[in-house]
Amino acid sequence: PPRATLRLNTRMLVEVEDGFEMALGAVVNLSAAGMLLQTDADLEPGHHVVISIDIDREVEPVAAKAEVVRKADPEREGIDGVGARFLSFAGDSQKRLETILGRAFSIPLDEVRTAS
């Protein structure tokens, strides 16, 4: 089946040893469990980041804490970036993300939900 890709504006708050650092990125691939993010931020597997994804300018961004699980392979994926899995969501961000993904790909919401 064809792979659908959403490109969204993303802001990350990256915690580093001496404080916080802001980084920008673009979502290359997004699911209810995680995302592939194109960024030039120096992130390594195991880093925890707070991610804010602007999906719809009419509502507040989807906000989540995520763990970097891998670096992207530029030869295979064509980008510099990281893969991250969501650890937790702020407020109703998880429900809004699931709804948006279900609508975008015409998938029933119960098939989009991740195990909690």
Secondary structure, DSSP 8 states (H G I E B T S, - for coil): -------EEEEEEEEETTEEEEEEEEEEEE-SSEEEEE--S---TT-EEEEEEES-TTS--EEEEEEEEEE--HHHHSS-EEEEEEEEESTTHHHHHHHHHHHHHT--HHHH----
